[in-house]
Amino acid sequence: MDEREERCEFIHVHDDIVKKVNQEIPPEEELYDLADFFRVFGDSTRIKILYLLLCSEMCVCDIAQLLNMGQSAISHQLRTLKQMNLVNVRRDGKTVFYSLADGHIASILSQGMDHIKEEH
């Protein structure tokens, strides 16, 4: 694709489109929050953890075993996922279990994987 394909050949603003989109676009703060939300998905370890939790509620020990990683590294990633409200925490005696926060997270993972599989 050359540069001409990425730009208009002459400047002409479509005022009706600009006005419509300007009314519908979320506030700047919400867009920053959305960018932060998707940034969390940019780490392969966090994606692996989310996929494990898509399969089952798990404790840190289970996740560490499955990913062949240390518990402290897993705990660090779970803390980030919890801060972004992507996982829930449940204590059962001395064990802490993690699960996906809601169906939205499962849907995002599924749609992302569908998109990747379409590319291959």
MOSULMO-V56877 format. One line per field, one symbol per residue. phi: phi as a letter, one per 30 degrees, with the letter a starting at -180 (. if undefined). A space follows every 50 residues. Layout:
BEGIN
phi=???
END
This chain:
BEGIN
phi=.cdddcbddbdaddeddddddddcdddeddddddddedddddcddddddd dddddadbceeddeddchbdddddeddddddddcicbcbbcbicccccbd dadddddddddddedddddc
END
